[in-house]
């Protein structure tokens, strides 16, 4: 991979498990990295580690659901590093109020203590999930996309999910929001086709992150029943490691490697989508 010493990469959700790996590898390949997130202290810690290792990174506070916040972040990045060449929309997540407690609806579910059926899902939880995952992808594209219009070989990489293709049980809001990200990725790729901006997405399968750790691991470190089901339906019989997304990320970011790739969503899922369960 050729070094990209003059290019600026903006990573939303950059201090998370996956986002941190993205930031490190981009800096290693010469990109100047802007780490966007609501937890500025965490982003600053990551930026310090990257700079100590010889890279160039800054931490910038931003709320991806707030256009004013993003505009302020974009101006700060432009002043400190330059305008955006690569935008990676890594911010996302779920919310308990948009999650059901059972995979299947049964007549007695509503009688169970603390049970949440489809009918009990709360609007504020669903709204939170859609704003974070969908608007939190669309708004950065609007704000940073304007900077990218006058840059050669600019690219946007959205982070989707395999749940966008086949919705997972219990998380209807998250699955639907990521499906919207897939659709938007294709739409924006067409909309920007006459410019220099390519738009693609990566759809990770199952990776251990800060947000899903408690859903997949018991306090004693063993897998939960849901984690065991996931592993059983993943032909490679394990969860992915963050580093296993990096080759796809660098490929999509570099026009010399993927210059004619546009409007696609690349699964990185250990064969999950290919397995019928039989």
FISEKOL-31583 format. One record per residue (C-alpha): residue number from 1; y, x, z; residue in one letter. Coordinates in Angstrom, 2 decimals, always signed. Each point is the difference from the previous one (the first is absolute). Last residue first. Example, Ala and Ser with C-alpha at 12.3 -4.5 7.8 and 13.67 -1.06 7.14 Angstrom:
> 2;-1.06;+13.67;+7.14;S
> 1;-3.44;-1.37;+0.66;A
END
This chain:
> 278;-26.88;-28.09;+7.23;X
> 277;+3.49;+0.04;+1.50;X
> 276;+1.64;-0.10;-3.41;X
> 275;+1.25;+3.58;+0.20;X
> 274;+2.55;+1.17;-2.57;X
> 273;+3.04;-0.98;+2.07;X
> 272;-1.15;+2.10;+2.98;X
> 271;-0.84;+3.07;-2.11;X
> 270;+1.58;+2.51;+2.38;X
> 269;+3.31;-1.86;-0.22;X
> 268;+2.70;+1.82;-1.90;X
> 267;+1.01;-2.75;-2.43;X
> 266;+2.75;+0.83;-2.53;X
> 265;+2.48;-2.79;-0.78;X
> 264;+1.43;+0.34;-3.51;X
> 263;+3.41;-0.74;-1.53;X
> 262;+0.53;+3.36;-1.67;X
> 261;-2.13;+3.03;-0.81;X
> 260;+1.39;+1.75;-3.09;X
> 259;+1.64;+2.84;+1.94;X
> 258;-2.98;+0.50;+2.28;X
> 257;-0.55;+3.76;+0.30;X
> 256;+3.27;+1.38;-1.36;X
> 255;+1.82;-3.02;+1.46;X
> 254;-0.98;+1.10;+3.51;X
> 253;+0.22;-2.68;+2.72;X
> 252;-3.11;-1.88;-1.15;X
> 251;-2.15;+3.13;+0.17;X
> 250;+1.50;+1.06;+3.33;X
> 249;-0.83;-3.37;+1.57;X
> 248;-3.51;-0.12;-1.47;X
> 247;-0.75;+3.46;+1.36;X
> 246;+1.48;-0.94;+3.36;X
> 245;-2.03;-3.09;+0.76;X
> 244;-3.04;+1.93;+1.28;X
> 243;+2.22;+1.85;+2.49;X
> 242;+0.43;-3.24;+1.96;X
> 241;-3.74;-0.09;+0.70;X
> 240;-2.05;-2.98;-1.17;X
> 239;-2.33;-1.97;+2.22;X
> 238;-3.74;+0.44;-0.30;X
> 237;-3.16;-1.24;-1.72;X
> 236;+0.75;+1.36;-3.50;X
> 235;-1.26;-3.34;-1.30;X
> 234;+2.57;-1.90;+2.10;X
> 233;-1.43;-3.38;+0.98;X
> 232;-1.87;+1.31;+3.06;X
> 231;+3.06;+2.02;+1.00;X
> 230;+2.14;-3.13;+0.00;X
> 229;-2.56;-1.96;+2.01;X
> 228;-0.19;+2.81;+2.56;X
> 227;+3.78;-0.03;+0.28;X
> 226;+0.01;-3.76;+0.62;X
> 225;-2.67;+0.33;+2.71;X
> 224;+2.13;+2.65;+1.72;X
> 223;-0.82;+3.68;-0.47;X
> 222;-0.55;+2.18;+3.06;X
> 221;+2.80;+2.00;+1.59;X
> 220;-0.50;-1.27;+3.55;X
> 219;+3.11;-2.21;-0.26;X
> 218;-1.53;-1.68;-3.08;X
> 217;+1.09;+1.05;-3.47;X
> 216;+0.77;-2.05;-3.11;X
> 215;+2.49;-2.60;+1.16;X
> 214;+1.63;+2.37;+2.51;X
> 213;+0.53;+2.63;-2.70;X
> 212;+1.45;-2.43;-2.55;X
> 211;+3.69;+0.74;+0.50;X
> 210;-0.24;+3.70;+0.80;X
> 209;-2.09;+0.59;-3.10;X
> 208;-3.70;+0.37;-0.81;X
> 207;-0.50;-0.39;-3.74;X
> 206;-1.75;-2.81;-1.83;X
> 205;+0.70;-0.40;-3.70;X
> 204;+3.27;+1.38;-1.24;X
> 203;+1.71;-1.70;-2.93;X
> 202;+2.37;+2.45;-1.69;X
> 201;+2.84;-1.36;-2.10;X
> 200;+1.86;+0.67;-3.22;X
> 199;+3.57;-0.14;-1.31;X
> 198;+1.37;+2.39;-2.65;X
> 197;+3.76;+0.50;-0.25;X
> 196;+1.57;+1.58;-3.10;X
> 195;+1.47;-3.26;-1.23;X
> 194;-1.36;-2.31;-2.70;X
> 193;-3.09;-0.76;+2.10;X
> 192;+2.07;-0.90;+3.09;X
> 191;-0.70;-3.75;-0.21;X
> 190;-3.60;+0.62;-1.07;X
> 189;-0.71;+2.30;+2.93;X
> 188;+1.90;-2.41;+2.25;X
> 187;-2.30;-2.88;-0.87;X
> 186;-3.17;+2.04;+0.43;X
> 185;+1.06;+1.28;+3.41;X
> 184;+1.19;-3.50;+0.96;X
> 183;-3.45;-1.42;-0.65;X
> 182;-1.66;+2.67;+2.11;X
> 181;+2.58;-0.40;+2.79;X
> 180;-0.54;-3.77;-0.05;X
> 179;-3.71;+0.59;+0.52;X
> 178;+1.04;+2.14;+2.97;X
> 177;+1.89;-2.96;+1.47;X
> 176;-2.97;-2.31;-0.58;X
> 175;-2.40;+2.34;+1.78;X
> 174;+2.42;+0.50;+2.90;X
> 173;+0.64;-3.73;+0.44;X
> 172;-3.67;-0.98;-0.24;X
> 171;-1.26;+2.55;+2.55;X
> 170;-3.11;-1.50;+1.69;X
> 169;-2.40;+0.61;-2.87;X
> 168;+0.96;+2.52;-2.65;X
> 167;+1.50;-1.05;-3.28;X
> 166;-1.57;+1.55;-3.11;X
> 165;+2.44;+1.72;-2.32;X
> 164;+2.95;+0.27;+2.41;X
> 163;-2.42;+0.84;+2.82;X
> 162;-0.55;+3.30;-1.83;X
> 161;+3.45;+0.93;+1.20;X
> 160;+3.46;+0.74;-1.44;X
> 159;+2.09;+3.14;+0.36;X
> 158;+2.71;+0.01;-2.65;X
> 157;+0.72;+3.10;-2.07;X
> 156;+3.33;+0.13;-1.83;X
> 155;+0.66;+2.69;-2.58;X
> 154;+2.88;+1.90;-1.56;X
> 153;-0.68;+2.11;-3.09;X
> 152;+3.62;+0.89;-0.75;X
> 151;+2.62;-1.33;+2.45;X
> 150;+2.81;-2.37;-1.03;X
> 149;-1.83;-3.18;+0.94;X
> 148;-1.34;+1.54;+3.22;X
> 147;+3.11;-0.59;+2.11;X
> 146;-0.05;-3.70;-0.84;X
> 145;-3.70;-0.13;+0.87;X
> 144;+0.80;+1.22;+3.51;X
> 143;+1.60;-3.27;+1.10;X
> 142;-1.94;-2.48;-2.12;X
> 141;-3.37;+1.72;+0.44;X
> 140;+0.71;+0.31;+3.74;X
> 139;+0.55;-3.79;+0.07;X
> 138;-3.21;-0.93;-1.85;X
> 137;-2.43;+1.94;+2.21;X
> 136;+1.22;-1.17;+3.41;X
> 135;+0.49;-3.41;-1.61;X
> 134;-3.76;-0.05;-0.64;X
> 133;-1.60;+1.76;+2.96;X
> 132;+2.54;-0.35;+2.81;X
> 131;+1.51;-3.31;-1.06;X
> 130;-3.36;-1.56;-0.79;X
> 129;-1.52;+1.09;+3.32;X
> 128;+2.99;-1.12;+2.07;X
> 127;+0.09;-3.40;-1.71;X
> 126;-3.68;-0.55;+0.77;X
> 125;+0.60;+0.87;+3.65;X
> 124;+3.14;-2.16;+0.20;X
> 123;-1.84;-2.89;-1.63;X
> 122;-2.76;-0.12;+2.57;X
> 121;-3.67;-0.28;-0.91;X
> 120;-1.56;-2.83;+2.01;X
> 119;-1.31;-2.04;-2.93;X
> 118;-1.85;+3.04;-1.38;X
> 117;-1.80;+0.25;+3.33;X
> 116;+1.02;+1.94;+3.08;X
> 115;-2.27;-0.06;+3.06;X
> 114;+1.54;+0.66;+3.42;X
> 113;-2.46;-2.40;+1.66;X
> 112;-2.38;-1.67;-2.40;X
> 111;+0.57;-3.67;-0.74;X
> 110;+1.80;+0.70;-3.27;X
> 109;-3.05;+1.89;-1.22;X
> 108;-2.32;-2.94;+0.69;X
> 107;+0.24;-1.48;-3.49;X
> 106;-0.73;+3.32;-1.66;X
> 105;+2.26;+2.24;-2.08;X
> 104;-1.53;+3.28;-1.06;X
> 103;+1.05;+3.62;+0.57;X
> 102;+1.26;-0.67;+3.51;X
> 101;+3.06;+1.16;+1.97;X
> 100;+2.48;-0.73;-2.76;X
> 99;+2.82;+2.44;-0.75;X
> 98;+3.62;-0.68;-0.91;X
> 97;+1.09;-0.20;+3.65;X
> 96;-1.77;+3.32;+0.68;X
> 95;+2.23;+1.80;-2.55;X
> 94;-0.96;+2.27;-2.91;X
> 93;+1.36;+3.20;-1.47;X
> 92;+2.15;+1.65;-2.61;X
> 91;+2.28;+2.93;-0.81;X
> 90;-1.44;+2.36;-2.60;X
> 89;+2.35;-0.64;-2.88;X
> 88;+0.07;+3.41;-1.67;X
> 87;+3.13;+0.66;-2.01;X
> 86;+0.15;+3.09;-2.20;X
> 85;+3.18;+1.38;-1.59;X
> 84;+2.55;-1.10;+2.62;X
> 83;+3.53;+1.41;+0.01;X
> 82;+0.85;+3.28;+1.70;X
> 81;-1.15;+1.62;+3.24;X
> 80;+2.73;-0.45;+2.62;X
> 79;+2.59;-2.17;-1.75;X
> 78;-2.52;-2.04;-1.98;X
> 77;-2.15;-0.46;+3.09;X
> 76;+2.93;-1.33;+2.02;X
> 75;+0.99;-2.38;-2.83;X
> 74;-3.54;-1.33;-0.28;X
> 73;-0.23;-0.51;+3.76;X
> 72;+3.22;-2.02;+0.04;X
> 71;-1.29;-2.12;-2.89;X
> 70;-3.31;-0.51;+1.79;X
> 69;+1.69;-1.26;+3.16;X
> 68;+2.17;-2.38;-2.02;X
> 67;-3.07;-1.27;-1.89;X
> 66;-1.90;-0.83;+3.20;X
> 65;-3.76;-0.58;-0.32;X
> 64;-0.70;+3.72;-0.45;X
> 63;+1.72;+0.79;+3.30;X
> 62;+1.33;+3.54;-0.15;X
> 61;+0.50;+3.08;+2.16;X
> 60;-0.12;+3.22;-1.95;X
> 59;-2.01;+3.12;+0.78;X
> 58;+0.52;+3.04;-2.21;X
> 57;-2.47;+2.25;-1.78;X
> 56;-0.12;+3.35;-1.77;X
> 55;-3.19;+2.03;+0.20;X
> 54;-0.69;+3.39;+1.57;X
> 53;-2.52;-1.01;+2.67;X
> 52;+2.79;-0.29;+2.59;X
> 51;+1.78;-2.40;-2.34;X
> 50;-3.07;-2.23;-0.19;X
> 49;-0.47;+0.04;+3.77;X
> 48;+3.67;-0.80;+0.58;X
> 47;-0.15;-2.89;-2.47;X
> 46;-3.01;-1.44;+1.85;X
> 45;+1.79;+0.15;+3.36;X
> 44;+3.11;-1.52;-1.57;X
> 43;-2.04;-2.90;-1.38;X
> 42;-1.42;-0.68;+3.47;X
> 41;+3.45;+0.09;+1.56;X
> 40;+1.39;-2.26;-2.73;X
> 39;-2.46;-2.81;+0.64;X
> 38;+1.28;-2.55;-2.55;X
> 37;-1.22;+2.10;-2.90;X
> 36;+0.96;+2.06;-3.01;X
> 35;-1.17;+3.59;-0.53;X
> 34;+2.08;+1.67;-2.72;X
> 33;-1.97;+2.78;-1.68;X
> 32;+1.23;+2.82;-2.21;X
> 31;-2.92;+0.45;-2.34;X
> 30;-1.53;+3.46;-0.34;X
> 29;-3.69;-0.69;-0.13;X
> 28;-0.48;+0.66;+3.73;X
> 27;+2.84;-2.43;+0.67;X
> 26;-1.86;-2.72;-1.92;X
> 25;-3.19;+0.81;+1.90;X
> 24;+1.65;-0.30;+3.41;X
> 23;+1.88;-3.19;-0.81;X
> 22;-3.08;-1.80;-1.35;X
> 21;-2.07;+1.02;+3.04;X
> 20;+2.70;-1.36;+2.26;X
> 19;+0.06;-3.25;-1.97;X
> 18;-3.73;-0.53;+0.47;X
> 17;+0.08;+0.35;+3.78;X
> 16;+3.49;-1.44;+0.38;X
> 15;+3.21;+2.07;-0.03;X
> 14;+0.90;-0.70;-3.62;X
> 13;+0.12;-3.78;+0.21;X
> 12;+2.33;+0.34;-2.96;X
> 11;-0.36;+3.26;-1.89;X
> 10;+2.89;+1.32;-2.12;X
> 9;-0.84;+2.95;-2.24;X
> 8;+2.78;+2.23;-1.32;X
> 7;-0.67;+2.35;-2.91;X
> 6;+1.50;+3.43;-0.57;X
> 5;-2.91;+2.09;+1.25;X
> 4;-2.71;-1.92;-1.81;X
> 3;-2.81;+2.61;+0.09;X
> 2;-2.62;-0.33;-2.73;X
> 1;-3.35;-1.42;+1.07;X
END
